[in-house]
Amino acid sequence: MPQNSRNEKDRKATNFTTMLRKLQAIGILLILVILVKSSTADLVITDNVAKNSANTTAEIATDSGYPIHQVSMVIRGWLVPLDYLRLHWVDWTQQSRWYEDIDTDGHDWLTVQYTSPSWAAGYYYEMSSFYGNGNTATILWWDGWVNGIYCNDLHFYIKKVFTYKCNRKTEIIWGQNCNYPL
């Protein structure tokens, strides 16, 4: 076999090997980008308040401020990642003035009920976890919802490995207890 032919074959083999290594490096980089992108942790909050309705015959419970309301909740699902869960009471400016710490340690199903302060115009939930922090949408009292119980179903779960979700369903009821799950 002539020397030139052998050198040309070696050069082609070297070029092919170099190209193959570059493709492998690009493939590894793409895999790393996909892993890093999908491993970014998220806390996603879904609010479902579609079942709200009004009762315009209710009586106001206080002489000044806002009516007193009952806020009931079930906290369920995978609660281990939660650092804290808080129920915030908001004033007429929709700013938090006070919050209740809800102890979820050691529970996978927890039912809690609170009575609103007379100055509260509504509430929202704040949560902090390994996956991130977030707030639910604020629920404000309306004249027709006086004396109702605000039933909240907070369901925590993992979706697609790196997304920690809180799905909240809210229903306002009168003259009965909240039945969970909603």
C-alpha positions in Angstrom: 0.0 0.0 0.0 1.5 3.4 -1.0 2.5 5.8 1.9 0.2 8.6 0.6 -2.9 6.4 0.6 -2.1 5.3 4.2 -1.6 9.0 5.4 -4.9 10.0 3.7 -6.7 7.2 5.4 -5.2 8.1 8.8 -6.1 11.8 8.2 -9.7 10.8 7.4 -9.9 8.6 10.4 -8.5 11.4 12.6 -11.0 13.9 11.1 -13.9 11.4 11.7 -12.7 10.8 15.3 -12.5 14.6 16.0 -15.9 15.1 14.5 -17.4 12.3 16.6 -15.9 13.7 19.8 -17.3 17.2 19.0 -20.7 15.6 18.5 -20.4 13.7 21.8 -19.5 17.0 23.5 -22.4 18.8 22.0 -24.7 15.9 23.0 -23.4 16.0 26.6 -23.9 19.8 26.7 -27.5 19.5 25.5 -28.2 16.8 28.1 -26.8 19.1 30.8 -28.8 22.1 29.7 -32.0 19.9 29.7 -31.2 18.6 33.2 -30.4 22.1 34.6 -33.6 23.5 33.0 -35.8 20.8 34.3 -34.2 20.7 37.8 -35.1 24.3 38.5 -37.5 24.0 41.4 -40.9 25.8 41.2 -43.8 26.4 43.6 -47.0 26.6 41.6 -50.2 27.8 43.1 -53.6 27.1 41.5 -56.6 29.0 42.8 -60.1 27.7 42.0 -62.7 30.0 43.4 -65.4 29.2 40.8 -67.9 27.8 43.4 -68.3 31.1 45.2 -71.9 32.4 45.5 -73.7 35.1 47.4 -76.4 35.1 50.1 -77.8 38.6 50.3 -80.0 37.9 53.3 -77.2 37.4 55.9 -76.8 39.8 58.8 -73.6 41.7 59.6 -71.9 40.4 62.8 -70.1 43.5 64.0 -71.1 47.2 64.6 -67.9 48.6 63.1 -65.3 47.3 60.7 -66.0 44.2 58.7 -68.3 41.2 59.5 -66.7 38.3 61.3 -66.1 35.3 59.0 -65.0 31.7 59.6 -62.1 30.5 57.5 -61.9 26.7 57.4 -59.2 24.7 55.6 -57.9 21.2 55.0 -54.2 21.0 54.2 -53.4 17.7 52.6 -51.0 15.9 50.4 -47.2 15.9 50.6 -46.5 18.5 53.2 -42.9 17.5 54.0 -41.2 20.2 51.8 -43.2 23.0 53.5 -41.0 25.3 55.7 -44.1 27.2 56.7 -47.7 27.9 55.8 -49.5 31.1 56.9 -53.0 32.5 56.7 -52.7 36.3 56.3 -55.5 38.6 57.3 -55.6 41.7 55.0 -57.0 45.1 55.8 -59.1 47.4 53.5 -55.9 48.3 51.6 -55.4 44.5 50.9 -52.2 44.6 52.9 -51.4 41.9 55.4 -51.7 43.1 59.0 -51.6 39.8 60.8 -51.0 36.2 60.1 -51.6 32.8 61.6 -48.8 30.2 61.5 -50.3 26.8 60.5 -48.2 23.9 61.9 -48.1 21.2 59.2 -45.1 19.2 60.7 -45.9 15.4 60.9 -49.2 15.7 59.1 -50.5 14.6 55.7 -54.1 15.8 56.4 -54.8 18.7 58.7 -58.1 20.5 59.3 -58.0 24.0 60.9 -60.5 26.8 61.4 -60.0 30.4 62.2 -62.3 33.4 63.0 -61.4 36.6 61.2 -60.5 39.8 63.1 -63.1 42.6 62.9 -60.8 44.8 60.8 -60.0 42.0 58.2 -61.3 42.6 54.7 -60.1 39.2 53.5 -57.3 36.7 53.5 -54.6 34.9 51.5 -52.2 32.0 52.1 -48.4 32.3 52.1 -46.2 29.3 51.8 -42.5 28.6 51.8 -40.8 25.4 50.8 -37.6 23.9 49.5 -39.1 24.5 46.0 -39.8 28.3 46.5 -42.2 30.7 48.0 -45.6 31.9 46.9 -48.9 33.5 47.8 -52.4 32.5 46.8 -54.8 35.1 45.4 -56.5 37.2 48.0 -60.1 36.4 48.9 -62.1 39.5 49.9 -65.3 39.6 51.9 -68.4 40.8 50.1 -71.6 42.0 51.7 -73.5 39.0 50.4 -71.1 36.5 51.9 -71.6 37.5 55.6 -71.8 34.6 58.1 -70.6 32.1 55.5 -67.8 29.7 56.2 -65.0 30.0 53.7 -64.0 26.4 53.0 -60.4 26.0 51.5 -59.0 22.8 50.2 -55.2 23.2 49.9 -53.7 20.1 48.2 -49.9 20.0 48.0 -48.2 17.6 45.5 -45.2 17.1 43.3 -45.6 17.4 39.5 -42.9 16.5 36.9 -40.3 15.8 39.6 -39.2 19.4 40.2 -42.5 21.3 40.6 -44.2 21.5 44.0 -47.9 22.5 43.5 -50.5 23.8 45.7 -54.0 23.5 44.3 -56.5 25.6 46.2 -60.3 25.2 45.9 -62.5 27.5 47.8 -66.2 27.3 48.5 -68.5 29.5 50.7 -71.3 27.7 52.5 -74.0 28.6 55.0 -75.6 26.5 57.8 -73.4 23.5 57.4 -69.8 22.3 57.9 -67.2 22.1 55.2 -67.0 18.7 53.6 -63.5 17.9 52.3 -62.0 17.3 49.8 -63.9 20.0 47.8 
